[in-house]
Amino acid sequence: MAIILITNTLSFSLLNIISSFIAFCGMALGCVLFNKIGMTRRTHLPLFLYICFIFSFYTENLDIGISMALFTNSILLFFLTDENPKLRDNSYFFIGNILAVNFIFMPTTWTLFLFIIIHIIGNSEKKILLNIFRLILGIGIVFFGYFCLMYILGFDEFNWDYIPFISNQIISDFSALYALVPILFFCVLAILDHFINFNKKSPANKYKYAFILIFLLAQCLTLVFYMGHSYEYFLLVILPISIILSRFLRFLNKPWLQEVGLWIIVFSCLLFKFRFLLADFIL
C-alpha cells in the first residue's frame, strides 16, 4: 500500500498527495479491522485478498471523496465492532459527526445512514430512540457548523449536488466487468454456503456475518446508483468482500480447491487491472 501511495504522489499535485494519504490511512486501518472483527481466525488470507483488490481498483488521481469514504468507513467499523456496548452507545454522537463529514465530501454515501439506523435498531435494545437522537444530533451539529462556515466565506447559494439523486449514468455496459464475474460468483456461493450451514454457526458468527452483509449491501447500493464507470468505487466494498471470500475459501473441504479458488481471484484482479493493455494487445 505504501508503494501505491508513493506512486500516486509522483504527480506532485497537492490534492493527489492529500487524497492518497487519506486513502492510505483508511486502508491501513482496514487491515487492523480484520482482527478486530474476528471472523478470519487471524489468518493472512483476507489481508492478501485485501491488498489484491487495492492493487486492482486503486487508480491515479483518486477522488478525495472516495479517499475520505475509505477512511471514515474504517473508523465507523472500528467503533461499531467494539465489544463494549456502553462504548458503542456513547460513540453514536461521534459516528453522526463522521457520517456528516463523509456526506460533505461524498454525498453518494448516504446509504451508510441506513446501515447505521439498522445497526442501532438491532443492537440498542431499550436505547433505540436515544441512540438515534445522538446520531442525528451529531450529524446536525456538523452540518450547522459547515453551513455557517460557508455563509461566512460568501457561499450563500445551495449546491444541489448535495441532494443524492439517483444518477442517470447507471452502468449499462458491463463488458469491462467481465473479469470480475468469478469473484461475484464466489461471493454468491459464499453467502449461500453461510445460510445453508446457518444452524451450525455460533451466535457470535451469525451476528458478525449479518453485520458484514448489511454493510456490504449499503455500499452496493452506492455502487449501483452512482458508480457508472468510476470503478474506484469498488474500493468501498473490498473489506467485507475480503472477509466473505477468505471464509469461503478456508471452509472448502479440499486444499486444491482452496488453491484454485485463490488463484482464480488473483487472476481476475489482474485481468481487470490490465484489461486495456490486454485489449490493445489482442487487437
CYANA upper distance limits for C-alpha pairs under 8 A (distance plus 0.5 A):
  1 MET  CA      5 LEU  CA      6.77
  1 MET  CA     24 PHE  CA      7.34
  1 MET  CA     27 MET  CA      8.49
  1 MET  CA     51 ILE  CA      7.86
  1 MET  CA     54 ILE  CA      8.35
  2 ALA  CA      6 ILE  CA      6.68
  2 ALA  CA     24 PHE  CA      7.98
  3 ILE  CA      7 THR  CA      6.52
  4 ILE  CA      8 ASN  CA      6.65
  4 ILE  CA     55 PHE  CA      8.29
  5 LEU  CA      9 THR  CA      6.90
  5 LEU  CA     20 SER  CA      6.08
  5 LEU  CA     21 PHE  CA      7.32
  5 LEU  CA     24 PHE  CA      7.15
  6 ILE  CA     10 LEU  CA      7.07
  8 ASN  CA     16 ASN  CA      7.41
  8 ASN  CA     17 ILE  CA      7.79
  8 ASN  CA     20 SER  CA      7.24
  8 ASN  CA     60 GLU  CA      6.05
  8 ASN  CA     61 ASN  CA      7.60
  9 THR  CA     13 SER  CA      7.43
  9 THR  CA     16 ASN  CA      6.58
  9 THR  CA     17 ILE  CA      5.57
  9 THR  CA     20 SER  CA      7.65
 11 SER  CA     16 ASN  CA      8.09
 12 PHE  CA     16 ASN  CA      7.97
 12 PHE  CA     17 ILE  CA      7.75
 13 SER  CA     17 ILE  CA      6.75
 14 LEU  CA     18 ILE  CA      6.73
 15 LEU  CA     19 SER  CA      6.47
 15 LEU  CA     64 ILE  CA      8.26
 16 ASN  CA     20 SER  CA      6.40
 16 ASN  CA     61 ASN  CA      6.31
 16 ASN  CA     62 LEU  CA      7.68
 16 ASN  CA     64 ILE  CA      8.47
 17 ILE  CA     21 PHE  CA      6.57
 18 ILE  CA     22 ILE  CA      6.70
 18 ILE  CA     64 ILE  CA      8.37
 19 SER  CA     23 ALA  CA      6.65
 19 SER  CA     62 LEU  CA      7.20
 19 SER  CA     63 ASP  CA      7.45
 19 SER  CA     64 ILE  CA      5.35
 19 SER  CA     67 SER  CA      6.25
 19 SER  CA     68 MET  CA      8.19
 20 SER  CA     24 PHE  CA      6.47
 20 SER  CA     62 LEU  CA      7.71
 20 SER  CA     67 SER  CA      7.58
 21 PHE  CA     25 CYS  CA      6.74
 22 ILE  CA     26 GLY  CA      6.79
 22 ILE  CA     67 SER  CA      6.21
 22 ILE  CA     68 MET  CA      6.79
 22 ILE  CA     71 PHE  CA      6.86
 23 ALA  CA     27 MET  CA      6.63
 23 ALA  CA     66 ILE  CA      8.32
 23 ALA  CA     67 SER  CA      4.86
 23 ALA  CA     68 MET  CA      7.22
 23 ALA  CA     70 LEU  CA      6.58
 23 ALA  CA     71 PHE  CA      6.67
 24 PHE  CA     28 ALA  CA      6.45
 25 CYS  CA     29 LEU  CA      6.61
 25 CYS  CA     71 PHE  CA      6.83
 26 GLY  CA     30 GLY  CA      6.67
 26 GLY  CA     67 SER  CA      8.03
 26 GLY  CA     68 MET  CA      8.34
 26 GLY  CA     70 LEU  CA      5.59
 26 GLY  CA     71 PHE  CA      4.12
 26 GLY  CA     72 THR  CA      7.64
 26 GLY  CA     73 ASN  CA      8.16
 26 GLY  CA     74 SER  CA      6.36
 26 GLY  CA     75 ILE  CA      8.42
 27 MET  CA     31 CYS  CA      7.00
 27 MET  CA     70 LEU  CA      7.32
 27 MET  CA     71 PHE  CA      7.61
 27 MET  CA     74 SER  CA      8.18
 28 ALA  CA     32 VAL  CA      7.34
 29 LEU  CA     33 LEU  CA      6.91
 29 LEU  CA     71 PHE  CA      8.27
 29 LEU  CA     74 SER  CA      6.58
 29 LEU  CA     75 ILE  CA      8.20
 30 GLY  CA     34 PHE  CA      7.43
 30 GLY  CA     74 SER  CA      6.17
 30 GLY  CA    239 LEU  CA      7.36
 31 CYS  CA     35 ASN  CA      8.49
 31 CYS  CA     47 LEU  CA      7.03
 32 VAL  CA     36 LYS  CA      7.13
 33 LEU  CA     37 ILE  CA      6.31
 33 LEU  CA     74 SER  CA      8.10
 33 LEU  CA     77 LEU  CA      8.13
 33 LEU  CA     78 PHE  CA      7.16
 34 PHE  CA     38 GLY  CA      6.84
 34 PHE  CA     39 MET  CA      7.81
 34 PHE  CA     40 THR  CA      7.31
 34 PHE  CA     42 ARG  CA      8.29
 34 PHE  CA     46 PRO  CA      8.04
 34 PHE  CA     47 LEU  CA      8.18
 34 PHE  CA    243 ILE  CA      8.13
 35 ASN  CA     39 MET  CA      8.02
 35 ASN  CA     40 THR  CA      7.68
 35 ASN  CA     41 ARG  CA      8.27
 35 ASN  CA     42 ARG  CA      6.66
 36 LYS  CA     78 PHE  CA      8.15
 36 LYS  CA     81 THR  CA      7.67
 36 LYS  CA     82 ASP  CA      8.31
 37 ILE  CA     81 THR  CA      6.64
 37 ILE  CA    208 LYS  CA      7.96
 38 GLY  CA     42 ARG  CA      8.05
 39 MET  CA    205 ASN  CA      7.71
 39 MET  CA    208 LYS  CA      7.99
 39 MET  CA    243 ILE  CA      7.73
 39 MET  CA    247 ARG  CA      8.25
 40 THR  CA     46 PRO  CA      7.58
 40 THR  CA    243 ILE  CA      7.27
 40 THR  CA    246 SER  CA      7.72
 40 THR  CA    247 ARG  CA      7.09
 44 HIS  CA     48 PHE  CA      6.69
 45 LEU  CA     49 LEU  CA      6.74
 45 LEU  CA    246 SER  CA      6.47
 46 PRO  CA     50 TYR  CA      6.46
 46 PRO  CA    242 SER  CA      5.67
 46 PRO  CA    243 ILE  CA      6.20
 46 PRO  CA    245 LEU  CA      8.19
 46 PRO  CA    246 SER  CA      5.76
 47 LEU  CA     51 ILE  CA      6.75
 47 LEU  CA    242 SER  CA      8.00
 48 PHE  CA     52 CYS  CA      6.78
 49 LEU  CA     53 PHE  CA      6.69
 49 LEU  CA    242 SER  CA      6.16
 49 LEU  CA    246 SER  CA      8.16
 49 LEU  CA    266 VAL  CA      8.39
 50 TYR  CA     54 ILE  CA      6.76
 50 TYR  CA    238 ILE  CA      6.83
 50 TYR  CA    239 LEU  CA      7.01
 50 TYR  CA    242 SER  CA      6.11
 51 ILE  CA     55 PHE  CA      6.66
 52 CYS  CA     56 SER  CA      6.69
 52 CYS  CA    266 VAL  CA      7.31
 52 CYS  CA    269 CYS  CA      7.32
 53 PHE  CA     57 PHE  CA      6.56
 53 PHE  CA    235 LEU  CA      8.04
 53 PHE  CA    238 ILE  CA      6.85
 53 PHE  CA    269 CYS  CA      7.12
 54 ILE  CA     58 TYR  CA      5.95
 54 ILE  CA    235 LEU  CA      7.26
 54 ILE  CA    238 ILE  CA      8.15
 55 PHE  CA    273 LYS  CA      8.23
 56 SER  CA    269 CYS  CA      5.87
 56 SER  CA    270 LEU  CA      7.03
 56 SER  CA    272 PHE  CA      7.17
 56 SER  CA    273 LYS  CA      5.39
 57 PHE  CA    231 TYR  CA      7.17
 57 PHE  CA    232 GLU  CA      5.78
 57 PHE  CA    234 PHE  CA      6.98
 57 PHE  CA    235 LEU  CA      6.79
 57 PHE  CA    273 LYS  CA      7.48
 58 TYR  CA     62 LEU  CA      7.82
 58 TYR  CA    232 GLU  CA      6.44
 58 TYR  CA    235 LEU  CA      7.70
 59 THR  CA    232 GLU  CA      7.18
 62 LEU  CA     66 ILE  CA      7.68
 62 LEU  CA     67 SER  CA      7.55
 62 LEU  CA    232 GLU  CA      7.98
 63 ASP  CA     67 SER  CA      6.96
 64 ILE  CA     68 MET  CA      6.52
 64 ILE  CA    105 PHE  CA      8.01
 65 GLY  CA     69 ALA  CA      6.61
 65 GLY  CA    102 ASN  CA      8.22
 65 GLY  CA    105 PHE  CA      5.43
 65 GLY  CA    106 MET  CA      5.35
 66 ILE  CA     70 LEU  CA      6.66
 66 ILE  CA    106 MET  CA      7.57
 66 ILE  CA    232 GLU  CA      8.34
 66 ILE  CA    233 TYR  CA      7.52
 66 ILE  CA    236 LEU  CA      8.29
 67 SER  CA     71 PHE  CA      6.90
 68 MET  CA     72 THR  CA      6.53
 68 MET  CA    102 ASN  CA      7.06
 68 MET  CA    105 PHE  CA      7.49
 68 MET  CA    106 MET  CA      8.47
 69 ALA  CA     73 ASN  CA      6.25
 69 ALA  CA    102 ASN  CA      6.44
 69 ALA  CA    106 MET  CA      7.74
 69 ALA  CA    109 THR  CA      8.11
 69 ALA  CA    236 LEU  CA      7.96
 70 LEU  CA     74 SER  CA      6.84
 70 LEU  CA    235 LEU  CA      7.97
 70 LEU  CA    236 LEU  CA      6.79
 71 PHE  CA     75 ILE  CA      7.01
 72 THR  CA     76 LEU  CA      6.58
 72 THR  CA     98 ILE  CA      6.87
 72 THR  CA     99 LEU  CA      8.21
 72 THR  CA    102 ASN  CA      7.11
 73 ASN  CA     77 LEU  CA      6.69
 74 SER  CA     78 PHE  CA      6.56
 75 ILE  CA     79 PHE  CA      6.97
 76 LEU  CA     80 LEU  CA      6.59
 76 LEU  CA     95 ILE  CA      6.94
 76 LEU  CA     98 ILE  CA      8.07
 77 LEU  CA     81 THR  CA      6.30
 78 PHE  CA     82 ASP  CA      7.12
 79 PHE  CA     88 ARG  CA      6.82
 79 PHE  CA     91 SER  CA      7.55
 80 LEU  CA     88 ARG  CA      6.70
 82 ASP  CA     87 LEU  CA      7.98
 82 ASP  CA     88 ARG  CA      7.11
 84 ASN  CA     88 ARG  CA      6.93
 85 PRO  CA     89 ASP  CA      6.64
 86 LYS  CA     90 ASN  CA      6.70
 87 LEU  CA     91 SER  CA      6.57
 88 ARG  CA     92 TYR  CA      7.28
 89 ASP  CA    124 SER  CA      8.06
 89 ASP  CA    131 ASN  CA      6.98
 91 SER  CA     95 ILE  CA      6.56
 92 TYR  CA     96 GLY  CA      6.54
 92 TYR  CA    131 ASN  CA      6.81
 92 TYR  CA    132 ILE  CA      8.33
 92 TYR  CA    134 ARG  CA      6.24
 92 TYR  CA    135 LEU  CA      5.59
 92 TYR  CA    138 GLY  CA      8.16
 93 PHE  CA     97 ASN  CA      7.01
 93 PHE  CA    134 ARG  CA      5.24
 93 PHE  CA    135 LEU  CA      5.41
 93 PHE  CA    136 ILE  CA      8.13
 93 PHE  CA    137 LEU  CA      7.13
 93 PHE  CA    138 GLY  CA      5.08
 93 PHE  CA    139 ILE  CA      8.29
 94 PHE  CA     98 ILE  CA      6.83
 94 PHE  CA    135 LEU  CA      8.14
 94 PHE  CA    138 GLY  CA      6.71
 95 ILE  CA     99 LEU  CA      6.68
 95 ILE  CA    135 LEU  CA      7.11
 95 ILE  CA    138 GLY  CA      7.72
 96 GLY  CA    100 ALA  CA      6.72
 96 GLY  CA    134 ARG  CA      7.93
 96 GLY  CA    135 LEU  CA      5.01
 96 GLY  CA    136 ILE  CA      6.75
 96 GLY  CA    137 LEU  CA      7.63
 96 GLY  CA    138 GLY  CA      4.81
 96 GLY  CA    139 ILE  CA      5.04
 97 ASN  CA    101 VAL  CA      6.79
 97 ASN  CA    135 LEU  CA      8.43
 97 ASN  CA    138 GLY  CA      5.32
 97 ASN  CA    139 ILE  CA      5.63
 97 ASN  CA    141 ILE  CA      8.09
 97 ASN  CA    142 VAL  CA      6.46
 98 ILE  CA    102 ASN  CA      6.52
 98 ILE  CA    139 ILE  CA      8.33
 99 LEU  CA    103 PHE  CA      6.57
 99 LEU  CA    112 LEU  CA      8.09
 99 LEU  CA    113 PHE  CA      7.67
 99 LEU  CA    139 ILE  CA      7.24
100 ALA  CA    104 ILE  CA      6.72
100 ALA  CA    138 GLY  CA      8.40
100 ALA  CA    139 ILE  CA      5.58
100 ALA  CA    140 GLY  CA      8.39
100 ALA  CA    142 VAL  CA      6.73
100 ALA  CA    143 PHE  CA      7.16
101 VAL  CA    105 PHE  CA      6.93
101 VAL  CA    142 VAL  CA      7.72
102 ASN  CA    106 MET  CA      6.38
102 ASN  CA    107 PRO  CA      7.87
102 ASN  CA    109 THR  CA      7.62
103 PHE  CA    107 PRO  CA      4.83
103 PHE  CA    108 THR  CA      7.66
103 PHE  CA    109 THR  CA      6.61
103 PHE  CA    110 TRP  CA      6.99
104 ILE  CA    162 TYR  CA      8.03
107 PRO  CA    161 ASP  CA      8.27
107 PRO  CA    162 TYR  CA      6.14
107 PRO  CA    163 ILE  CA      7.73
107 PRO  CA    164 PRO  CA      6.49
108 THR  CA    164 PRO  CA      6.32
108 THR  CA    222 THR  CA      6.79
108 THR  CA    226 TYR  CA      7.34
109 THR  CA    219 GLN  CA      8.25
109 THR  CA    222 THR  CA      6.88
110 TRP  CA    114 LEU  CA      8.05
110 TRP  CA    164 PRO  CA      7.89
111 THR  CA    115 PHE  CA      7.19
111 THR  CA    218 ALA  CA      5.88
111 THR  CA    219 GLN  CA      7.44
111 THR  CA    221 LEU  CA      7.44
111 THR  CA    222 THR  CA      7.15
112 LEU  CA    116 ILE  CA      6.75
112 LEU  CA    215 PHE  CA      8.20
112 LEU  CA    218 ALA  CA      6.46
112 LEU  CA    219 GLN  CA      7.74
113 PHE  CA    117 ILE  CA      6.74
114 LEU  CA    118 ILE  CA      6.72
114 LEU  CA    218 ALA  CA      7.81
115 PHE  CA    119 HIS  CA      6.65
115 PHE  CA    214 ILE  CA      7.11
115 PHE  CA    215 PHE  CA      6.69
115 PHE  CA    218 ALA  CA      6.62
116 ILE  CA    120 ILE  CA      6.63
117 ILE  CA    121 ILE  CA      6.73
117 ILE  CA    132 ILE  CA      7.68
118 ILE  CA    122 GLY  CA      6.62
119 HIS  CA    123 ASN  CA      6.59
119 HIS  CA    211 PHE  CA      8.26
120 ILE  CA    124 SER  CA      5.86
120 ILE  CA    128 ILE  CA      6.68
120 ILE  CA    131 ASN  CA      7.45
120 ILE  CA    132 ILE  CA      7.70
121 ILE  CA    125 GLU  CA      7.75
121 ILE  CA    128 ILE  CA      6.33
124 SER  CA    128 ILE  CA      5.64
124 SER  CA    131 ASN  CA      7.91
127 LYS  CA    131 ASN  CA      6.48
128 ILE  CA    132 ILE  CA      6.66
129 LEU  CA    133 PHE  CA      6.56
130 LEU  CA    134 ARG  CA      6.74
131 ASN  CA    135 LEU  CA      6.64
132 ILE  CA    136 ILE  CA      6.65
133 PHE  CA    137 LEU  CA      6.41
134 ARG  CA    138 GLY  CA      6.65
135 LEU  CA    139 ILE  CA      6.86
136 ILE  CA    140 GLY  CA      6.45
137 LEU  CA    141 ILE  CA      6.64
138 GLY  CA    142 VAL  CA      7.08
139 ILE  CA    143 PHE  CA      6.79
140 GLY  CA    144 PHE  CA      6.48
141 ILE  CA    145 GLY  CA      6.67
142 VAL  CA    146 TYR  CA      6.54
143 PHE  CA    147 PHE  CA      6.54
144 PHE  CA    148 CYS  CA      6.65
145 GLY  CA    149 LEU  CA      6.64
146 TYR  CA    150 MET  CA      6.69
147 PHE  CA    151 TYR  CA      6.58
148 CYS  CA    152 ILE  CA      6.71
149 LEU  CA    153 LEU  CA      6.74
150 MET  CA    154 GLY  CA      6.80
150 MET  CA    155 PHE  CA      5.64
150 MET  CA    156 ASP  CA      7.53
151 TYR  CA    155 PHE  CA      5.69
151 TYR  CA    156 ASP  CA      5.75
166 ILE  CA    225 PHE  CA      6.00
166 ILE  CA    226 TYR  CA      7.28
167 SER  CA    225 PHE  CA      6.30
167 SER  CA    226 TYR  CA      5.89
169 GLN  CA    226 TYR  CA      7.79
169 GLN  CA    228 GLY  CA      6.09
170 ILE  CA    224 VAL  CA      7.22
170 ILE  CA    225 PHE  CA      6.53
170 ILE  CA    226 TYR  CA      6.98
170 ILE  CA    227 MET  CA      7.58
170 ILE  CA    228 GLY  CA      5.68
171 ILE  CA    224 VAL  CA      8.18
171 ILE  CA    227 MET  CA      7.84
171 ILE  CA    228 GLY  CA      5.13
171 ILE  CA    229 HIS  CA      7.18
174 PHE  CA    178 TYR  CA      7.21
176 ALA  CA    272 PHE  CA      7.93
176 ALA  CA    275 ARG  CA      8.01
177 LEU  CA    181 VAL  CA      7.51
177 LEU  CA    272 PHE  CA      7.77
179 ALA  CA    268 SER  CA      5.81
179 ALA  CA    269 CYS  CA      7.93
179 ALA  CA    271 LEU  CA      6.48
179 ALA  CA    272 PHE  CA      6.04
180 LEU  CA    184 LEU  CA      6.89
180 LEU  CA    268 SER  CA      6.25
180 LEU  CA    269 CYS  CA      7.62
180 LEU  CA    272 PHE  CA      7.44
181 VAL  CA    185 PHE  CA      6.55
182 PRO  CA    186 PHE  CA      6.65
182 PRO  CA    264 ILE  CA      7.74
182 PRO  CA    265 ILE  CA      7.49
182 PRO  CA    268 SER  CA      7.56
183 ILE  CA    187 CYS  CA      6.70
183 ILE  CA    265 ILE  CA      6.48
183 ILE  CA    268 SER  CA      7.78
184 LEU  CA    188 VAL  CA      6.80
185 PHE  CA    189 LEU  CA      6.76
186 PHE  CA    190 ALA  CA      6.49
186 PHE  CA    245 LEU  CA      7.48
186 PHE  CA    248 PHE  CA      8.47
187 CYS  CA    191 ILE  CA      6.76
187 CYS  CA    241 ILE  CA      7.79
187 CYS  CA    244 ILE  CA      7.39
187 CYS  CA    245 LEU  CA      6.77
188 VAL  CA    192 LEU  CA      6.64
189 LEU  CA    193 ASP  CA      6.45
190 ALA  CA    194 HIS  CA      6.71
190 ALA  CA    244 ILE  CA      7.09
190 ALA  CA    245 LEU  CA      7.14
190 ALA  CA    247 ARG  CA      8.32
190 ALA  CA    248 PHE  CA      5.68
191 ILE  CA    195 PHE  CA      7.00
191 ILE  CA    244 ILE  CA      8.16
192 LEU  CA    196 ILE  CA      6.56
193 ASP  CA    197 ASN  CA      6.66
193 ASP  CA    248 PHE  CA      8.39
194 HIS  CA    198 PHE  CA      6.16
197 ASN  CA    201 LYS  CA      7.45
198 PHE  CA    206 LYS  CA      8.00
201 LYS  CA    205 ASN  CA      6.61
201 LYS  CA    206 LYS  CA      6.73
202 SER  CA    206 LYS  CA      6.74
203 PRO  CA    207 TYR  CA      6.71
204 ALA  CA    208 LYS  CA      6.70
205 ASN  CA    209 TYR  CA      6.42
206 LYS  CA    210 ALA  CA      6.63
207 TYR  CA    211 PHE  CA      6.64
208 LYS  CA    212 ILE  CA      6.74
209 TYR  CA    213 LEU  CA      6.62
210 ALA  CA    214 ILE  CA      6.63
211 PHE  CA    215 PHE  CA      6.74
212 ILE  CA    216 LEU  CA      6.56
212 ILE  CA    240 PRO  CA      6.40
213 LEU  CA    217 LEU  CA      6.56
213 LEU  CA    240 PRO  CA      8.04
214 ILE  CA    218 ALA  CA      6.75
215 PHE  CA    219 GLN  CA      6.89
215 PHE  CA    240 PRO  CA      8.21
216 LEU  CA    220 CYS  CA      6.53
216 LEU  CA    237 VAL  CA      6.74
216 LEU  CA    240 PRO  CA      6.70
216 LEU  CA    241 ILE  CA      8.26
217 LEU  CA    221 LEU  CA      6.81
218 ALA  CA    222 THR  CA      7.36
219 GLN  CA    223 LEU  CA      6.98
219 GLN  CA    236 LEU  CA      7.06
219 GLN  CA    237 VAL  CA      6.82
220 CYS  CA    224 VAL  CA      6.62
220 CYS  CA    237 VAL  CA      7.86
221 LEU  CA    225 PHE  CA      6.56
222 THR  CA    226 TYR  CA      6.22
222 THR  CA    227 MET  CA      7.50
223 LEU  CA    227 MET  CA      5.20
223 LEU  CA    228 GLY  CA      8.33
223 LEU  CA    233 TYR  CA      6.97
223 LEU  CA    234 PHE  CA      7.88
224 VAL  CA    228 GLY  CA      8.32
227 MET  CA    231 TYR  CA      7.18
227 MET  CA    233 TYR  CA      6.56
233 TYR  CA    237 VAL  CA      8.48
234 PHE  CA    238 ILE  CA      7.15
237 VAL  CA    241 ILE  CA      6.71
238 ILE  CA    242 SER  CA      6.33
239 LEU  CA    243 ILE  CA      7.04
240 PRO  CA    244 ILE  CA      6.68
241 ILE  CA    245 LEU  CA      6.45
242 SER  CA    246 SER  CA      6.44
243 ILE  CA    247 ARG  CA      6.73
244 ILE  CA    248 PHE  CA      6.77
245 LEU  CA    249 LEU  CA      6.62
246 SER  CA    250 ARG  CA      6.58
247 ARG  CA    251 PHE  CA      6.74
248 PHE  CA    252 LEU  CA      7.05
249 LEU  CA    257 LEU  CA      8.47
249 LEU  CA    258 GLN  CA      5.76
249 LEU  CA    261 GLY  CA      7.38
249 LEU  CA    262 LEU  CA      7.83
250 ARG  CA    258 GLN  CA      7.34
252 LEU  CA    257 LEU  CA      7.21
252 LEU  CA    258 GLN  CA      6.70
253 ASN  CA    257 LEU  CA      8.18
254 LYS  CA    258 GLN  CA      7.14
255 PRO  CA    259 GLU  CA      6.88
256 TRP  CA    260 VAL  CA      6.61
257 LEU  CA    261 GLY  CA      6.43
258 GLN  CA    262 LEU  CA      6.61
259 GLU  CA    263 TRP  CA      6.76
260 VAL  CA    264 ILE  CA      6.60
261 GLY  CA    265 ILE  CA      6.90
262 LEU  CA    266 VAL  CA      6.85
263 TRP  CA    267 PHE  CA      6.51
264 ILE  CA    268 SER  CA      6.54
265 ILE  CA    269 CYS  CA      6.80
266 VAL  CA    270 LEU  CA      6.84
267 PHE  CA    271 LEU  CA      6.51
268 SER  CA    272 PHE  CA      6.70
269 CYS  CA    273 LYS  CA      6.63
270 LEU  CA    274 PHE  CA      6.61
271 LEU  CA    275 ARG  CA      5.91
271 LEU  CA    278 LEU  CA      8.44
274 PHE  CA    278 LEU  CA      6.72
275 ARG  CA    279 ALA  CA      6.56
276 PHE  CA    280 ASP  CA      6.72
277 LEU  CA    281 PHE  CA      6.62
278 LEU  CA    282 ILE  CA      6.58
279 ALA  CA    283 LEU  CA      6.64
